[in-house]
Each structure stands twice: as C-alpha cells, then as structure tokens.
Amino acid sequence: MMAPVWLPKTLLLVVLLSAESYTIPEDAWCYSEPRCAPNTWLSLGHCNGKRQSPIDIISGKATYNSSLGAVNLTGYGDREKLLEIKNTGKTVDIELASGLLLSGPGFPAPYTAKAFHFHWGNGVSRPGSEHYINGKRYAMELHIVHTKNNLSISHALKDPEGIAVLGFFVEGSKNVTAKTAEAWEEFIKNLEKVSVKGKEEELESTVSLLDLLGSTDLASYYRYLGSLTTPGCNEVVIWTIFTDPILVPPKVVEAFPSELYSTESSNGPQLENNNRPLQKNGDRKVEASFKLHSAASLVSQSATFPLFLFILTLMSFLPA
C-alpha cells in the first residue's frame, strides 16, 4: 500500500513501527502511568498471546544448533545510512537508508534493516534491558528492526517471520576500546537535538552501525520466535540476542535518561525505564549458536576436582 505523498517519511516510519497503530492510539499505551502501563496492554492487539517478548533466556534450557553461525551484515559499515533521529516519547528511533541487509543461518530469506531504537532504565545503577540472560539484566538494549525481503512493516506484520530483530545489550564500562568510545560519544551528541517528544533531526552521519556494534561476536547468540515488545505485540519476530554486550563509556548510558523527555516539554518527565516486563517462555524453543555447558557436566566437574585433590593427598603419604 502506497503512503500518501503528503506524509513525511520519518512520521510514516514511526507510525508503521508502532505496529497496528492504525487501530491502537498512541496514548493507549505507556510505560509508567497506571492507566496505560504494561499490565494494561493485554487487551491491545496480540499482547495476550503465547509467543510474547521479551523473555529471560536460560542457557541451561537452550538447545545448541550446530547449523547456526555468524550473521551476515551487508552495508552496516556505511556511515551514510543513518538518516534521521526522532524522540517518539517512548524511545529514540533512528531511520535507516536502504541497502542494509541481514542474512545468515536460520533466516528463511534476506532481511532489510529499516530502523533501530533503544530501551534503557535510569543510568548505570538501574539497568533497563528488555531481555535477560540467566536472570541478568543489562543497562540498555539496542534493537535493529528488519523486514523480510524488504517488505513494508504493514505487510511484514502479516507474516509469522516477517520481522527480524537483532538485539544487542549495552553496558557501561571503563574497558572500552577507543574506537567504540569515540563512535558512541559522537552518536549521543544527537540526543540533545531531539530532547523532547516529537522532535526529529536529520543526521550528519559520522558513524556507522558497525562502529556502534564495536567488537561484538556476531557468531555468539540466542535465537527464538517472539513478538514486538510494544503494542500491538505482533507475534511475527525472529529474535537474535547476542551474548556479548557492547561496552560503552558510562556517560553514554547516563545520557539517554538525562537528556530525553517523554513529553513535548523539557519540564516534563524524563524518558526512562522504557521497557516491557518479562513474558512467559512457555514451551518455546530457544536455540544457541554456540556449545553450552550442561548442568550435569558442571556438577561432574565440581565433584571430580575434590576427588582428584583427595587422591593426590593420599599419594603424598605413600613411600617413594
């Protein structure tokens, strides 16, 4: 379906990424107000489904899939692909130019990147990633949204595998490479330009998505089928959650809740804790691209080592 020629492209993207915003008003859901917080979302779209996201990924329950390998990212190193940044009042959304492609093991077709956004808590001391790994939560989470065969979002929402999201944890640390630190510090300079809800700015691209990903191991991840994490929570997403967090300077993590506001006024509430609570895993299969240590193996190792020490101690008393 073609968009009306008068609709600005950035507005169109945000409307489409709202997932069923044709029928779900923007003010029908939020993160903090009791009237529209996540516990009220069950009546919106597919938010009461059985394949919802985010989840706590338990490595001991994941299945190693030897056919999975490093994802292929084409065009991610191009510094001209980040077009516009917008404060939606619920996150900061970055529109991407065409030509960013995702492919690799486990994907039924090539996927095209459309945009990326973030979820965060309130600085380093209050983490806000949506997914957890073995009960651990990270400071922030970066989501790069792709559609199958370059479909429009509206058409991708009709395909059970229409959207592929790459999820990267972001963690404040002093052990950051100079290149990655420089890229993120350059990127967050844009936040003050879109400090209030509805504000958007064209980006003068000086960093690429690959710059922001740093040295993340693209071959180490979990894969499962889930949903969008905002209403209407459409169950059409192939999730790829990378195990290696992106390490950034702590001031990067602090910048998001301190420089962004959820209303059209800088006197309004700060934009923080924009994450959906964990959803039930149910009987869903979570796959890992890397070999996992089983609980039995760990128990065996922990039991064997003391026995080994005991034998060595006995041997020390034996005559030479």
C-alpha positions as CSV (number, residue, x, y, z in Angstrom):
1,M,0.0,0.0,0.0
2,M,1.5,3.3,-1.0
3,A,1.7,6.1,1.5
4,P,0.0,9.4,0.9
5,V,2.6,11.8,-0.7
6,W,2.0,14.4,1.9
7,L,3.0,12.1,4.8
8,P,6.6,12.8,5.9
9,K,8.8,9.7,5.6
10,T,10.0,9.7,9.1
11,L,6.5,10.1,10.5
12,L,5.4,7.2,8.3
13,L,8.2,5.0,9.6
14,V,7.3,5.8,13.2
15,V,3.6,5.1,12.5
16,L,4.4,1.8,10.9
17,L,6.8,0.7,13.6
18,S,4.1,1.4,16.2
19,A,2.7,-2.0,15.0
20,E,-1.1,-1.7,14.5
21,S,-1.2,1.9,15.4
22,Y,-3.9,2.1,12.8
23,T,-6.2,0.8,15.4
24,I,-4.3,1.4,18.6
25,P,-4.0,5.1,19.6
26,E,-0.6,6.3,20.7
27,D,-1.9,7.3,24.1
28,A,-3.4,3.9,24.7
29,W,-0.2,2.5,26.0
30,C,2.8,3.8,28.0
31,Y,5.4,2.5,30.4
32,S,4.7,4.3,33.7
33,E,1.2,5.7,34.1
34,P,-1.2,3.3,35.8
35,R,-3.9,3.9,33.2
36,C,-1.7,2.7,30.3
37,A,1.3,0.8,31.8
38,P,2.3,-2.7,30.6
39,N,-0.2,-4.5,32.9
40,T,-3.0,-2.9,30.9
41,W,-1.6,-4.0,27.4
42,L,-3.3,-7.4,27.5
43,S,-6.3,-6.0,25.7
44,L,-4.3,-4.4,23.0
45,G,-3.5,-6.2,19.7
46,H,-1.7,-9.5,20.3
47,C,-0.3,-8.6,23.7
48,N,-2.1,-11.5,25.4
49,G,-0.6,-14.1,23.0
50,K,1.6,-17.1,23.8
51,R,4.7,-16.0,21.9
52,Q,5.4,-12.8,23.6
53,S,8.7,-10.9,24.1
54,P,10.9,-10.1,25.9
55,I,12.0,-13.2,27.9
56,D,14.6,-14.3,30.3
57,I,16.9,-16.6,28.3
58,I,18.1,-19.5,30.5
59,S,21.2,-21.0,28.9
60,G,20.6,-24.4,30.6
61,K,17.3,-24.7,28.7
62,A,18.6,-23.6,25.3
63,T,19.4,-26.1,22.6
64,Y,22.7,-25.9,20.7
65,N,22.1,-25.7,16.9
66,S,25.3,-26.5,15.0
67,S,23.8,-25.1,11.8
68,L,23.8,-21.6,13.2
69,G,26.8,-19.4,12.6
70,A,27.8,-15.8,12.3
71,V,25.1,-13.5,10.9
72,N,26.0,-11.6,7.7
73,L,25.6,-7.8,7.8
74,T,25.8,-6.1,4.5
75,G,26.2,-2.3,4.3
76,Y,26.4,-1.9,8.1
77,G,29.8,-0.2,7.8
78,D,28.4,2.6,5.6
79,R,28.4,5.9,7.5
80,E,25.8,7.4,5.3
81,K,23.0,5.1,6.3
82,L,21.8,6.8,9.5
83,L,19.3,9.3,8.1
84,E,17.1,10.8,10.9
85,I,16.7,10.6,14.6
86,K,13.4,11.2,16.4
87,N,12.2,11.3,20.0
88,T,8.9,9.4,19.9
89,G,8.1,10.0,23.6
90,K,8.7,6.3,24.2
91,T,12.2,5.8,22.7
92,V,14.6,7.4,20.3
93,D,14.2,6.0,16.8
94,I,16.8,6.2,14.0
95,E,15.6,5.8,10.4
96,L,18.0,4.0,8.1
97,A,18.6,4.3,4.4
98,S,18.1,1.3,2.1
99,G,20.8,-1.1,1.5
100,L,21.4,-2.6,5.0
101,L,20.9,-6.3,4.6
102,L,20.8,-9.2,7.1
103,S,21.2,-12.8,6.2
104,G,22.7,-16.0,7.5
105,P,21.9,-19.4,9.0
106,G,18.4,-19.9,10.2
107,F,16.8,-17.0,8.3
108,P,14.2,-18.0,5.7
109,A,15.1,-15.1,3.4
110,P,17.2,-11.9,3.3
111,Y,16.0,-9.1,5.7
112,T,16.4,-5.3,5.2
113,A,17.1,-3.0,8.1
114,K,14.5,-0.2,8.5
115,A,15.4,1.5,11.8
116,F,16.9,1.0,15.2
117,H,15.9,2.1,18.7
118,F,16.8,1.6,22.3
119,H,15.4,0.5,25.7
120,W,17.0,1.7,28.9
121,G,16.5,2.1,32.7
122,N,17.8,5.1,34.6
123,G,21.6,5.2,34.2
124,V,24.2,2.6,35.1
125,S,22.8,2.0,38.6
126,R,19.3,1.0,37.3
127,P,19.6,-1.3,34.2
128,G,16.8,-1.4,31.7
129,S,17.4,-4.0,29.0
130,E,14.2,-5.9,28.0
131,H,15.8,-9.3,27.6
132,Y,17.7,-11.0,30.4
133,I,20.3,-13.8,30.3
134,N,20.1,-16.2,33.2
135,G,18.4,-13.6,35.3
136,K,21.0,-10.9,34.5
137,R,19.8,-7.6,33.2
138,Y,22.0,-5.1,31.3
139,A,22.0,-1.3,31.3
140,M,20.4,-0.9,27.8
141,E,19.3,-2.9,24.8
142,L,19.7,-1.9,21.2
143,H,17.1,-3.3,18.7
144,I,17.8,-3.2,14.9
145,V,14.5,-3.9,13.1
146,H,14.5,-5.7,9.7
147,T,11.7,-6.8,7.4
148,K,11.7,-10.0,5.3
149,N,12.5,-9.4,1.6
150,N,12.3,-5.6,2.2
151,L,8.6,-5.8,2.9
152,S,6.8,-2.7,4.3
153,I,6.2,-3.0,8.0
154,S,2.4,-3.3,7.4
155,H,3.0,-6.3,5.1
156,A,5.7,-7.8,7.4
157,L,3.2,-7.8,10.3
158,K,1.1,-10.4,8.3
159,D,4.0,-12.9,8.0
160,P,4.8,-15.1,11.0
161,E,8.5,-14.5,10.2
162,G,8.1,-11.1,8.7
163,I,10.4,-9.2,11.1
164,A,13.9,-10.0,12.3
165,V,15.3,-8.0,15.2
166,L,18.9,-8.1,16.3
167,G,19.2,-7.4,20.0
168,F,22.4,-6.1,21.5
169,F,23.0,-5.5,25.2
170,V,24.7,-2.2,26.0
171,E,26.8,-1.9,29.2
172,G,28.7,1.0,30.7
173,S,32.3,0.1,31.3
174,K,35.8,1.6,31.7
175,N,37.2,-1.1,29.5
176,V,36.1,0.4,26.2
177,T,38.2,0.5,23.0
178,A,39.0,4.0,21.8
179,K,37.2,3.4,18.5
180,T,33.9,2.3,20.1
181,A,34.0,5.0,22.7
182,E,34.5,7.7,20.0
183,A,31.6,6.3,17.9
184,W,29.2,6.3,20.8
185,E,30.2,9.7,22.1
186,E,29.7,11.1,18.7
187,F,26.3,9.4,18.4
188,I,24.9,10.7,21.7
189,K,25.6,14.3,20.7
190,N,22.4,14.0,18.7
191,L,20.3,13.3,21.8
192,E,20.1,16.9,22.9
193,K,18.8,17.8,19.4
194,V,15.7,15.7,20.0
195,S,15.3,16.1,23.7
196,V,11.5,16.5,23.7
197,K,8.8,14.3,22.3
198,G,8.1,14.8,18.6
199,K,11.4,16.4,17.9
200,E,13.3,15.0,14.9
201,E,16.5,15.9,13.1
202,E,18.4,14.8,10.1
203,L,21.7,13.1,10.9
204,E,25.0,14.2,9.6
205,S,26.4,10.7,9.5
206,T,29.8,10.4,11.1
207,V,29.3,6.8,12.5
208,S,28.0,3.6,11.1
209,L,26.0,0.8,12.7
210,L,29.1,-1.3,12.6
211,D,31.0,1.4,14.5
212,L,28.3,1.2,17.3
213,L,28.4,-2.6,17.5
214,G,32.1,-2.5,18.4
215,S,33.8,-5.9,18.7
216,T,30.6,-7.8,19.4
217,D,31.0,-11.5,18.4
218,L,28.4,-11.9,15.6
219,A,28.6,-15.7,15.9
220,S,27.5,-16.0,19.5
221,Y,23.8,-15.5,20.1
222,Y,20.4,-17.0,21.1
223,R,17.6,-17.4,18.6
224,Y,13.9,-17.7,19.3
225,L,10.5,-16.8,17.9
226,G,8.7,-14.0,19.6
227,S,6.8,-10.7,19.3
228,L,7.3,-7.0,19.1
229,T,7.7,-5.6,22.6
230,T,5.3,-2.7,22.1
231,P,1.6,-2.8,21.3
232,G,0.2,-4.5,19.2
233,C,2.9,-7.0,20.3
234,N,2.6,-8.8,16.9
235,E,4.0,-12.4,17.1
236,V,6.0,-12.1,13.9
237,V,9.6,-11.7,15.1
238,I,12.7,-13.8,14.7
239,W,14.8,-12.6,17.7
240,T,18.6,-12.9,17.6
241,I,20.0,-11.9,21.0
242,F,23.8,-11.6,21.1
243,T,25.6,-12.8,24.2
244,D,28.5,-10.2,24.1
245,P,27.4,-6.8,25.4
246,I,28.5,-3.7,23.7
247,L,30.8,-1.9,26.1
248,V,30.4,1.9,26.1
249,P,31.6,4.7,28.4
250,P,29.3,5.0,31.4
251,K,28.4,8.6,30.4
252,V,26.7,7.1,27.3
253,V,24.3,5.1,29.4
254,E,23.6,8.1,31.6
255,A,22.9,10.4,28.6
256,F,19.7,8.7,27.5
257,P,17.5,9.2,30.6
258,S,19.1,12.5,31.4
259,E,18.8,14.2,28.0
260,L,15.5,12.8,26.7
261,Y,12.0,13.7,27.8
262,S,8.7,11.8,27.3
263,T,6.6,14.9,26.7
264,E,6.8,18.0,24.5
265,S,8.3,20.0,27.3
266,S,11.8,19.8,28.9
267,N,10.0,20.4,32.2
268,G,8.1,17.1,31.7
269,P,9.1,13.6,32.9
270,Q,12.4,12.3,31.7
271,L,12.2,9.4,29.2
272,E,13.4,6.4,31.3
273,N,12.5,2.8,32.1
274,N,11.0,2.3,28.7
275,N,11.0,-1.5,28.8
276,R,8.3,-4.2,28.9
277,P,8.3,-6.7,31.7
278,L,9.4,-10.2,31.1
279,Q,6.9,-12.6,29.4
280,K,6.5,-16.3,29.9
281,N,8.7,-18.5,27.8
282,G,6.1,-21.2,27.6
283,D,7.1,-24.2,25.6
284,R,9.1,-22.2,23.1
285,K,12.4,-23.4,21.8
286,V,15.4,-21.2,22.4
287,E,18.5,-22.1,20.3
288,A,22.1,-21.2,20.8
289,S,24.7,-20.8,18.1
290,F,27.4,-21.9,20.5
291,K,28.0,-25.1,22.5
292,L,26.5,-24.9,26.0
293,H,27.9,-26.5,29.2
294,S,25.2,-28.7,30.7
295,A,24.4,-28.6,34.4
296,A,25.3,-32.3,34.6
297,S,28.7,-31.6,33.1
298,L,29.3,-28.8,35.6
299,V,28.3,-31.0,38.5
300,S,30.5,-33.7,37.3
301,Q,33.5,-31.3,37.0
302,S,32.8,-29.9,40.5
303,A,32.7,-33.4,42.0
304,T,35.7,-34.7,40.2
305,F,38.1,-31.9,41.2
306,P,37.9,-32.5,45.0
307,L,38.3,-36.3,44.4
308,F,41.4,-35.6,42.4
309,L,42.8,-33.5,45.3
310,F,42.0,-36.2,47.8
311,I,43.9,-38.8,45.7
312,L,46.9,-36.5,45.4
313,T,46.9,-36.1,49.2
314,L,46.8,-39.8,49.8
315,M,49.6,-40.3,47.4
316,S,51.8,-37.8,49.3
317,F,51.8,-40.2,52.3
318,L,52.9,-43.2,50.3
319,P,56.6,-44.2,50.5
320,A,58.7,-43.2,47.5
